[in-house]
Amino acid sequence: MFQRKLIAVLSVIALLAVTAGMGHASLSRVEGMGLSSPVLSQLTDDYVNIYTYPASVVRQNNLVLAELGNNPSESEDAFTPEDQSFTLIRNFPRLGIVAVQMKQSSLNLHDGSSNVNNEWFDLIWGKAFTKMDFAVRFDVANSYYEGEFNTPTPGTYTARGNDFGSFDPYPFGTSFFSDAITGTGVELNTYGITPSIALHMQDDNRLDIAATYRRYSLERAESGTFYAPTPEKWEDGGNASYALLARYFMNKSAASQWYVAGWYVNNDLSWEVTNASATVLSRSAEETYKNYGIGISNNMKVNDNNTLIWGLAAWQTKHQYDRGDNNDALISGDTKSLEEKSTMLPILFAAVETQATSWLKVRIGATNMITNDRSDQSDFDSPTNTFSQKIRFTDFNLALGTGIRWNNLDIDMTLNEEFPFTGGNFLSGSEQAAFTRVSATYHY
């Protein structure tokens, strides 16, 4: 069930990235309209799309953006921000536009974001030409640890790797399972390169195209007298990941724009364990996460003070896991192969942003999707046990947000759905925060 939820969430994130509104700039804004996933946010022309379609950075003004995100809970650290970022976009007349984002965790990945928590930098350079915009994004996350230990028992040994948690490179104990990386929070290193172009056409129509090449890597190893005669090591399979995305912007009138988008993402998180023990010499798994789909939306100005966004989309996520060894330890019940599919068809979404006063905006959004899950699994037992499961369910989500403008400063907030019912600590003693995200954008 955890895997199905993970795949569904990653799929929604991928679709929201293809459906994003124009000239605005904060994750809190699209989040307050229910469009926070990269799959849906790409169906409107918002700042958040510069990480999916880097060429869109040339349509942004100079700005400084700071964001705090929080996942409230009934705990004493409920108000501690779980993700934070600081972004600077600067237009240099001759050089072009440069965007620099600083953050601890890589929040702009299609898969594995929670496993990439040591980002070095995330840079975008873009330049506008007569009939075309061009940009490229380059992001890197990397961490490393090495420790040498000398104790009477069990002896000397060295541990090294890119994970600051447990340094056992054989992290599964006596069993192996799918989602060994995404499901257990194993730290990953990564770098990605995303070239992107925007082609300008008649009537101010536009075609945005982006392609990402990405490598995920991990290495954890231990050696020494305790691990003699051979060191044990856990590392990635060395395969590349990639994404292809495109969207078409149709400017029907000053009050109505249409977006059509399609995407395909293939993330490879295969791994291999060698010299796990004297009897288990090698374990490996080919493991991929894919998501692909299409979406369409209409961004309509109802009047000067109100914007209505509505549309529909369909996409599928697929998780495949296949053990490359023969399970010579004969561990009963170990999974040999697994294929999980989640098909969202359709997903309906709508949002409204209204200028309540000269300084206050109110945002309301909702998504509703029908999900069909299918899972097929087999193990190493003899005779082989197989398992197949199908589940269909619906998922409805409502989002509320607000925005405050003061001169060149915009403050956007995403409302915590629990807060209107509890009133927070003052009225009910609840430790949940009033907002799940707050963004400050300064235009200059």
Disulfide bonds with the S-S distance in Angstrom:
none
